[in-house]
């Protein structure tokens, strides 16, 4: 029978089935509905309906070809003579970073003790840190994890004290999460400890944090750098919490401050200049790429647990008068700087 006569027969059967479907129930009705569904999903149905409407015959679609496996593919023809095969695209290598003594002179420092290190010598000194491999290389911690920022519409939180909250979506843990995500995306192995070391007691929070750090180092001796993420706090003459926000290339952001420890206090920190050398490089890069982002670096008498690894540092992200949104922008800028330093100095 001609294919189109078959289609005419099928459409008549369809009308009859549809009429019966409206009158029957139970299992018979389900079977008829399946037949109707099968008819509509048949590849030739659309072509026949078009023929009934327009009078123009359309060739029914051909059945799809079976999938071809790689093993059955014919060999690729060789390149014609005189042509050069297309070479795979190469990724652009990171820009090599160098520092100068003159650049060190532009780094503003604040001192709480008597030490006055050779900033030029430390800035231009080589770095022995190793961020290669798959083992964790960076540990993000929070000695004062409950520190928080000024509330704004849409960013409210339950305060546990002034500019403090236990909610990790609004305290320093949230800022650490953002840095962790950036480093992970860049392929740098990172750990983020989310312990509230300053709760329920603020006292001895640095002692508790050191225990956390030592626990990670015992498990992962590959860790090269510990980043202790804080926020600062200072008031104006009326006792109001102040912020640090600036605009860089049209983007509002909080400012950052690197706080570095030394060996001037009662606790031993013999490698403090190694830590400072690494921090000075990040400070200089922030000045290059984000002028105004970095506040003057502060060199302290105490060590702030930075003796644990030669890459440890304390980062103050904004202040209590800033917003969390501006703090998140600032930590992204810092993350960009850290990744650029690791790649540009060939540390992985």
Secondary structure, DSSP 8 states (H G I E B T S, - for coil): --HHHHHHHHHHHHHHHHHHHTT--HHHHHHHHHHHHHHHHSTTHHHHHHHHHHS--------------GGGS-------TT------------------HHHHHT--EEESSS----HHHHHHS-------SSS--EEEE-TTTTBB-B--TT----EEETTEES-TTTBHHHHHHHHHHHHHHTT--EEE----TTSS--TTHHHHHHHHHHHHHHH-TT--EEEEEEEE--B-TTS-B----EEETTEEE--EEEEE--SSSSS--TTHHHHHHHHHHHHHHHHHHSTTSB--EEE-SS-TTTTSSTT-EEEEEEETTSBHHHHHHHHHHHHHHHHHHHHHTT--
